[in-house]
Amino acid sequence: MTGEPLTERLVAVALDACDPQTARAAGGRALFDHLACRTAGRRVAPAGVGDAAAAALLDRDDLHWPSLTHPGAIVWTVVLATGAEGDERWRAAAAGYEVTARLGRALGPDHRRHWHATATAGTVGGAVAAALGLGADPVAAAGHAISVAGGSIVALLERSGTRALHRDHAAQTAIRCARATALPATRLGLEHPRGLFAATGGDPDLLLAPAPPAIAETTFRRHGTNGFCQALVEAAAEVAGPPPGGPVDVEVPEAVLALASDPRPRDDEAAWWSAEHAVAATLLGRDPGEPGLHADPDVAALTGRVRLRAGPVARVTVDGRTAERAEAAPLADDDLVAKWRRLNPDDPPPVHLLETEGERA
């Protein structure tokens, strides 16, 4: 297999990783969370926004932490659009998650300086998922997608709504690539000296390295803050209580420091993206996502005392007490149902998706 193009090898590894039972169980949970986010997002989505963007509008969609990608909004949009059902649905979704996660991880930090990895890797993962759902060639679909994927990181740096449209564009492009597999596809789009890795950064060795199934490794967001700060909230909750005067020392991974630091958030959107706000609100026993909380004098004062620095995990030190989390606690099925009801109080949750041996949606 070593002489085959990386695109072929990536798709082969992704398909080999698709255990039917894991795909069904983890896929049902992932689809449940996607529908919760999409249903809530639809209520606030302006005209012209597609399903993938709607699922991301409230910034509650799933997160594959090792690759720093959000596969679900793209993968589920294309899988549902293909009409695939039963085992074909779960296999297509699992492969889409796997390709997205593997490529996102392989692209790495050099890529993320300029590109939105969810859009780049998600276009390719979505194309593989769409091809499997349509009965088309996933290698050809991936070859097309690698050549046309993109998404500027500036949308994230500005925290603009464009970042949601990245998901729409990725989903629409993925379906188009899957439907065009009769066209000869690019074969060396990843490893060519002028290909994706050479142009935007990446480590080919990570692409095929052993890893847990991505669809089972993907996490769901519990707390009212951005995905980078989920573990940070749980660390802060362990040492909660009004701290004495002086700074609150907080360590966060470098990605959090780069994208989620704002010691003086001036509106709800900025507060959502502020690690300092998330820590301060949690220490005071408040929900970081509470509207208008950034203007609360106690929260604002404590937010300004939070001092961030880079570290390997989320760590909060208050008055000599320290708590740390490498990642947020996973959500059980009951937690997913509770999340649905918070986001969609007037819509019944599709609980059959959480029943491994139950009805297959």
Backbone torsions as a table, in degrees:
resi	resn	phi	psi	omega
1	MET	NA	-18.6	-173.3
2	THR	-63.0	-22.3	179.6
3	GLY	-84.6	-6.8	-178.5
4	GLU	-79.5	152.2	177.3
5	PRO	-58.6	152.9	-179.9
6	LEU	-59.2	-33.5	179.5
7	THR	-60.9	-45.2	178.7
8	GLU	-64.0	-41.2	-178.2
9	ARG	-68.3	-38.0	177.4
10	LEU	-61.7	-47.6	-179.9
11	VAL	-64.0	-40.1	179.5
12	ALA	-62.7	-44.1	178.6
13	VAL	-63.0	-40.9	180.0
14	ALA	-63.9	-41.5	179.4
15	LEU	-69.6	-37.3	177.9
16	ASP	-65.0	-27.9	-178.6
17	ALA	-79.0	-6.8	-174.3
18	CYS	-83.7	85.7	171.3
19	ASP	-77.6	125.4	-173.6
20	PRO	-57.7	-41.7	-177.9
21	GLN	-68.0	-42.8	177.7
22	THR	-64.5	-41.9	-179.5
23	ALA	-61.2	-40.7	-179.1
24	ARG	-69.9	-48.9	-175.8
25	ALA	-67.6	-51.6	-179.8
26	ALA	-69.9	-35.2	179.1
27	GLY	-65.2	-38.4	178.0
28	GLY	-62.1	-41.5	178.2
29	ARG	-66.9	-42.4	-179.7
30	ALA	-66.0	-40.0	178.3
31	LEU	-67.1	-40.2	177.0
32	PHE	-56.7	-48.3	-179.1
33	ASP	-65.6	-39.8	177.9
34	HIS	-59.9	-45.4	-179.2
35	LEU	-66.3	-34.2	176.0
36	ALA	-61.8	-46.3	-178.9
37	CYS	-69.0	-40.5	-178.7
38	ARG	-67.8	-42.5	-179.9
39	THR	-61.8	-44.7	178.5
40	ALA	-67.2	-41.0	-179.9
41	GLY	-65.0	-33.9	-179.7
42	ARG	-61.0	-31.4	-177.5
43	ARG	-69.2	-22.5	-178.7
44	VAL	-114.5	-0.8	-175.8
45	ALA	-73.4	132.5	173.7
46	PRO	-73.2	168.4	178.4
47	ALA	-59.8	144.2	177.0
48	GLY	91.9	-5.7	179.6
49	VAL	-88.9	130.8	-179.2
50	GLY	-86.4	-179.5	-174.9
51	ASP	-64.8	-38.3	-178.9
52	ALA	-64.7	-43.1	177.5
53	ALA	-67.4	-40.7	179.3
54	ALA	-58.7	-38.9	-179.7
55	ALA	-66.4	-19.6	-178.1
56	ALA	-104.9	-7.0	-170.9
57	LEU	-62.0	-35.7	-180.0
58	LEU	-90.5	3.2	177.7
59	ASP	56.3	45.1	177.1
60	ARG	-121.3	7.2	-176.1
61	ASP	-74.4	168.5	-168.6
62	ASP	-67.1	167.1	-174.9
63	LEU	-142.7	125.6	170.7
64	HIS	-98.7	100.8	-170.1
65	TRP	-62.1	-43.9	-176.9
66	PRO	-59.2	-28.6	-179.7
67	SER	-104.7	-5.8	-175.7
68	LEU	53.1	45.2	176.6
69	THR	-124.5	160.3	176.4
70	HIS	-117.0	87.8	-172.0
71	PRO	-71.8	-33.5	-163.8
72	GLY	-60.8	-45.7	-175.4
73	ALA	-57.9	-37.2	-179.8
74	ILE	-81.1	-51.2	-174.0
75	VAL	-62.9	-47.4	-177.8
76	TRP	-69.0	-32.9	177.2
77	THR	-60.5	-44.6	-177.6
78	VAL	-75.7	-37.5	-179.9
79	VAL	-63.8	-45.0	178.5
80	LEU	-65.2	-34.9	179.5
81	ALA	-66.3	-28.7	-179.8
82	THR	-75.7	-18.4	-177.4
83	GLY	78.9	9.4	179.6
84	ALA	-62.4	142.7	-178.8
85	GLU	-131.6	165.5	175.0
86	GLY	58.5	-141.9	-176.2
87	ASP	-60.9	-32.1	178.9
88	GLU	-64.0	-37.7	178.0
89	ARG	-62.8	-49.2	-176.2
90	TRP	-67.5	-36.3	178.8
91	ARG	-66.7	-43.8	179.7
92	ALA	-61.9	-43.9	-179.1
93	ALA	-65.9	-45.5	-179.4
94	ALA	-60.2	-41.6	178.3
95	ALA	-66.3	-38.3	177.6
96	GLY	-63.5	-43.5	175.2
97	TYR	-61.5	-43.2	-175.9
98	GLU	-63.4	-45.8	-179.7
99	VAL	-66.0	-43.5	178.9
100	THR	-58.6	-48.3	-176.7
101	ALA	-67.1	-44.4	-178.6
102	ARG	-65.0	-44.5	-179.9
103	LEU	-69.6	-40.3	178.4
104	GLY	-60.8	-42.1	178.6
105	ARG	-67.1	-41.1	-179.0
106	ALA	-67.2	-34.0	-179.5
107	LEU	-64.4	-39.6	167.6
108	GLY	72.2	-174.5	-172.5
109	PRO	-67.0	-32.1	178.4
110	ASP	-62.4	-40.3	176.8
111	HIS	-64.3	-44.6	-174.1
112	ARG	-68.4	-14.3	175.5
113	ARG	-63.4	-29.5	-174.7
114	HIS	-123.5	-15.9	-171.7
115	TRP	-128.9	149.0	176.6
116	HIS	-86.9	104.9	-172.4
117	ALA	-62.3	-30.8	176.5
118	THR	-60.0	-40.4	179.8
119	ALA	-72.7	-43.5	-177.9
120	THR	-66.0	-60.3	-178.0
121	ALA	-69.5	-33.8	-178.7
122	GLY	-66.1	-32.0	176.3
123	THR	-62.5	-41.6	-178.0
124	VAL	-73.2	-46.0	176.5
125	GLY	-60.8	-41.0	177.5
126	GLY	-63.4	-37.6	179.3
127	ALA	-65.4	-40.9	177.3
128	VAL	-64.4	-44.8	178.3
129	ALA	-61.2	-43.9	-179.9
130	ALA	-64.3	-41.2	179.6
131	ALA	-62.2	-43.4	179.3
132	LEU	-66.0	-37.9	177.9
133	GLY	-67.3	-29.6	-179.0
134	LEU	-95.2	-3.8	-176.4
135	GLY	73.9	27.0	-179.8
136	ALA	-101.5	179.8	-177.1
137	ASP	-80.7	111.5	-177.5
138	PRO	-68.2	-28.3	178.9
139	VAL	-68.5	-44.8	178.0
140	ALA	-63.7	-41.6	178.8
141	ALA	-61.5	-42.9	178.1
142	ALA	-64.6	-39.9	178.8
143	GLY	-60.1	-44.3	175.3
144	HIS	-61.2	-46.5	-171.8
145	ALA	-66.4	-38.6	179.7
146	ILE	-58.3	-34.9	-176.4
147	SER	-77.2	-21.9	-174.9
148	VAL	-116.3	-0.9	-178.2
149	ALA	-68.9	153.8	178.0
150	GLY	-175.3	-165.2	-179.9
151	GLY	136.4	106.0	-175.3
152	SER	-70.8	137.2	178.4
153	ILE	-66.9	-16.4	-178.1
154	VAL	-58.7	-30.6	177.7
155	ALA	-60.7	-35.9	177.6
156	LEU	-76.9	-40.0	-179.1
157	LEU	-63.7	-36.2	176.9
158	GLU	-85.9	-10.0	-176.4
159	ARG	54.6	41.3	-178.7
160	SER	-87.3	164.7	177.4
161	GLY	-67.0	-11.9	178.6
162	THR	-58.9	-30.2	-178.0
163	ARG	-63.1	-29.5	174.7
164	ALA	-72.2	-37.6	177.7
165	LEU	-66.2	-25.1	172.9
166	HIS	-54.5	-41.9	-179.3
167	ARG	-67.5	-41.7	176.0
168	ASP	-58.9	-47.8	-178.5
169	HIS	-61.3	-42.7	179.9
170	ALA	-62.3	-43.7	-178.8
171	ALA	-66.1	-45.7	-179.6
172	GLN	-64.6	-40.9	178.8
173	THR	-66.5	-39.2	179.7
174	ALA	-59.4	-45.7	179.7
175	ILE	-65.0	-40.7	178.8
176	ARG	-62.3	-41.3	178.7
177	CYS	-64.3	-39.9	-179.7
178	ALA	-67.5	-32.1	-178.9
179	ARG	-83.3	-7.8	-177.0
180	ALA	-110.8	24.6	-175.8
181	THR	-71.3	-9.5	173.0
182	ALA	-69.9	-22.1	174.6
183	LEU	-76.6	137.6	175.5
184	PRO	-58.0	129.2	-174.2
185	ALA	-99.0	154.9	173.7
186	THR	-59.6	133.6	-175.2
187	ARG	-100.7	-32.9	-173.3
188	LEU	-114.2	35.1	-175.0
189	GLY	-65.0	-22.6	179.8
190	LEU	-88.5	-53.2	-167.7
191	GLU	-96.5	-7.1	179.9
192	HIS	-57.2	145.3	179.0
193	PRO	-54.0	-21.0	175.8
194	ARG	-118.2	24.8	-178.8
195	GLY	-88.9	-166.8	-171.9
196	LEU	-61.6	-47.6	-178.3
197	PHE	-63.3	-42.2	180.0
198	ALA	-66.4	-35.8	-174.2
199	ALA	-81.1	-36.8	-170.5
200	THR	-124.0	4.2	-179.5
201	GLY	96.4	151.8	177.4
202	GLY	154.6	157.6	-179.3
203	ASP	-122.3	104.3	-177.4
204	PRO	-59.2	-29.3	-178.8
205	ASP	-64.0	-34.7	179.4
206	LEU	-69.9	-22.9	-175.7
207	LEU	-60.6	-37.7	-173.0
208	LEU	-113.4	6.0	-176.5
209	ALA	-67.1	148.8	177.3
210	PRO	-56.8	139.4	-179.1
211	ALA	-159.4	153.7	174.5
212	PRO	-61.4	155.8	177.0
213	PRO	-55.5	126.6	-173.0
214	ALA	-62.4	-36.9	-176.6
215	ILE	-67.3	-27.9	177.0
216	ALA	-85.3	-22.9	-178.0
217	GLU	-87.3	-14.4	-179.3
218	THR	-70.4	139.1	-176.6
219	THR	-107.9	163.0	180.0
220	PHE	-119.0	146.8	-171.4
221	ARG	-90.0	127.8	-178.8
222	ARG	-97.9	-39.8	-166.1
223	HIS	-97.7	156.1	-177.1
224	GLY	-81.6	64.4	176.8
225	THR	-158.5	174.5	-176.5
226	ASN	-66.0	164.4	-174.5
227	GLY	-62.9	-29.9	-179.1
228	PHE	-66.6	-24.4	-170.8
229	CYS	-104.2	9.4	-178.7
230	GLN	-61.7	-48.1	179.3
231	ALA	-67.6	-33.8	-179.7
232	LEU	-62.7	-41.3	177.9
233	VAL	-60.2	-41.1	-177.9
234	GLU	-70.7	-34.1	174.3
235	ALA	-66.1	-43.9	179.9
236	ALA	-64.1	-35.7	-179.2
237	ALA	-63.7	-29.9	-178.7
238	GLU	-69.5	-27.6	-179.8
239	VAL	-115.0	26.8	-175.3
240	ALA	-63.1	153.8	-178.9
241	GLY	138.2	147.6	-179.9
242	PRO	-58.7	115.1	-177.9
243	PRO	-78.4	157.5	174.0
244	PRO	-67.8	175.4	179.8
245	GLY	-62.7	161.0	-178.5
246	GLY	107.3	175.1	-176.4
247	PRO	-73.7	154.9	170.5
248	VAL	-105.3	118.5	-175.5
249	ASP	-87.5	126.9	-176.8
250	VAL	-134.7	131.1	171.7
251	GLU	-108.4	141.1	178.3
252	VAL	-141.9	154.2	173.5
253	PRO	-58.3	157.0	-174.5
254	GLU	-58.6	-35.4	-179.9
255	ALA	-62.2	-37.3	177.8
256	VAL	-67.3	-43.4	179.8
257	LEU	-60.2	-37.3	-176.3
258	ALA	-76.9	-34.9	-169.1
259	LEU	-115.3	-11.5	-172.7
260	ALA	-137.0	46.6	176.4
261	SER	-122.7	125.3	176.7
262	ASP	-158.9	101.2	-176.4
263	PRO	-75.7	-9.4	-179.1
264	ARG	-137.0	64.0	180.0
265	PRO	-64.3	135.5	-173.1
266	ARG	-107.2	-3.0	175.8
267	ASP	-154.4	177.7	-176.2
268	ASP	-64.2	-36.2	179.6
269	GLU	-64.7	-44.8	179.0
270	ALA	-65.8	-38.1	179.1
271	ALA	-64.5	-37.2	178.4
272	TRP	-58.7	-34.9	-176.2
273	TRP	-95.9	7.1	-175.8
274	SER	-100.5	115.2	174.7
275	ALA	-64.4	-36.9	179.0
276	GLU	-61.6	-43.8	178.2
277	HIS	-64.0	-42.3	-179.6
278	ALA	-59.4	-42.6	179.1
279	VAL	-66.4	-48.8	-176.6
280	ALA	-61.5	-47.5	-179.6
281	ALA	-60.4	-43.2	-178.1
282	THR	-67.1	-41.6	178.3
283	LEU	-59.9	-31.2	-179.8
284	LEU	-91.3	8.2	176.6
285	GLY	76.6	22.6	-179.0
286	ARG	-108.7	160.2	175.2
287	ASP	-82.9	119.4	-177.6
288	PRO	-57.2	-26.5	-178.2
289	GLY	-87.3	4.8	-179.6
290	GLU	-62.5	125.0	-178.7
291	PRO	-58.1	137.2	176.4
292	GLY	76.8	1.8	-174.3
293	LEU	-66.9	-26.1	-179.8
294	HIS	-59.9	-24.9	-178.1
295	ALA	-88.8	-6.1	177.1
296	ASP	-64.7	126.5	-174.4
297	PRO	-58.7	-40.8	-179.1
298	ASP	-67.0	-42.5	179.7
299	VAL	-66.6	-44.2	-178.8
300	ALA	-63.1	-41.7	-179.5
301	ALA	-64.2	-43.3	-179.4
302	LEU	-71.0	-35.2	176.9
303	THR	-56.8	-41.0	-179.7
304	GLY	-69.4	-13.7	179.6
305	ARG	-96.0	-5.6	179.5
306	VAL	-77.0	128.2	-179.7
307	ARG	-115.0	115.5	-178.8
308	LEU	-94.2	143.9	167.7
309	ARG	-147.6	162.5	-176.6
310	ALA	-74.7	142.1	176.9
311	GLY	-158.8	173.3	-174.9
312	PRO	-75.0	-26.7	-177.9
313	VAL	-138.9	175.9	173.9
314	ALA	-78.4	122.0	-177.6
315	ARG	-139.4	131.6	179.9
316	VAL	-123.0	128.3	178.5
317	THR	-121.2	121.2	-178.4
318	VAL	-133.8	122.1	174.3
319	ASP	51.9	41.0	178.4
320	GLY	82.0	-3.5	178.2
321	ARG	-101.4	135.4	-177.1
322	THR	-127.3	139.6	172.4
323	ALA	-135.5	145.1	179.5
324	GLU	-140.7	155.1	176.4
325	ARG	-141.5	130.0	173.2
326	ALA	-76.7	-31.7	177.9
327	GLU	-157.2	162.0	179.6
328	ALA	-71.0	154.0	177.9
329	ALA	-64.4	140.4	178.7
330	PRO	-66.8	153.4	177.3
331	LEU	-90.1	125.4	171.3
332	ALA	-75.0	171.5	-179.8
333	ASP	-57.3	-40.6	179.0
334	ASP	-63.2	-34.4	177.4
335	ASP	-67.3	-38.3	177.9
336	LEU	-64.9	-40.2	177.5
337	VAL	-64.5	-41.8	178.1
338	ALA	-62.5	-40.0	177.3
339	LYS	-62.3	-44.4	178.0
340	TRP	-55.5	-47.4	-175.2
341	ARG	-68.7	-29.7	173.8
342	ARG	-68.7	-41.4	-176.8
343	LEU	-80.8	-32.2	-172.1
344	ASN	-135.3	66.7	-173.8
345	PRO	-63.2	-21.0	-177.0
346	ASP	-99.9	2.8	-177.6
347	ASP	-119.1	131.7	179.4
348	PRO	-70.4	136.6	-179.5
349	PRO	-74.2	143.0	178.5
350	PRO	-80.1	72.5	-171.3
351	VAL	-65.7	-18.6	179.4
352	HIS	-62.3	-22.5	178.4
353	LEU	-68.2	-20.7	-179.1
354	LEU	-90.9	-1.8	-178.9
355	GLU	-96.5	103.3	-173.2
356	THR	-55.4	-41.7	-178.0
357	GLU	-102.7	9.6	-177.2
358	GLY	-88.1	-154.7	-178.0
359	GLU	-59.6	137.2	178.4
360	ARG	-97.5	114.8	-174.6
361	ALA	-71.8	NA	NA
